[in-house]
Amino acid sequence: MNLKKYGWQFGAADFASAAKAVVAQAPPVDVNAIALPSLFLVGESEAEELKRQSRELYRVLRARGIDAEIREFSGADGADAHCQVNNLRLAHAVIFDWLDRVFDRGPAISRLDPRLLC
């Protein structure tokens, strides 16, 4: 039943068709084609393969001299779920601070009205 649901979610007749469509539309990442600053967010509760891939991409980009950062969220952060859905506020703070650093704007927190932090 679950596989049928995934097929339906992807607009396919069945899971096998959905998987073929995903592979056709999302080819493997060519890490050597990445030349832009990159931020990798990883939750402690993510599948081991997702964590491994994120760490490997980070490592390879750094070795090539690309500005890359990885942020691994723990259960103590309350953001350890996939896509940090259990603490989006923290994930957004990390993302926006990273963007401010990349675009040389300084931490966003210093530009916020303190009344918004309550």
Beta strands, then each sheet from edge to edge (+ up, - down):
strand 1: 38-43
strand 2: 68-73
sheet 1: 1+ 2+
end
